[in-house]
Amino acid sequence: MVLYKDRRLENSKPGIVVVAKKGEGFESLMRRFKRSISKNGIMKDVQSKRFYEKPSQRRNRKKAESIKRSRKKEDTK
């Protein structure tokens, strides 16, 4: 019996590593992991790639984000 091994996973380094502290519970460990993922922007990236976005939709979204940023910048001045 031959097991399939993905070489990409074997040679790759883990992106985020959270080491459990002595006496730390699972819930707090998960909280720290989720916080580190959100700080790195990984969740936002994963959610954006969940569905295919047509190039025209991408342009429209980026344009709307740009307008929103510029309006926010004007309001703070």
MODELLER restraints for C-alpha pairs under 7 A, 6 or more apart:
rsr = mdl.restraints
at = mdl.atoms
rsr.add(forms.Gaussian(group=physical.xy_distance, feature=features.Distance(at['CA:18:A'], at['CA:33:A']), mean=6.16, stdev=0.5))
rsr.add(forms.Gaussian(group=physical.xy_distance, feature=features.Distance(at['CA:20:A'], at['CA:29:A']), mean=6.40, stdev=0.5))
rsr.add(forms.Gaussian(group=physical.xy_distance, feature=features.Distance(at['CA:37:A'], at['CA:43:A']), mean=6.38, stdev=0.5))
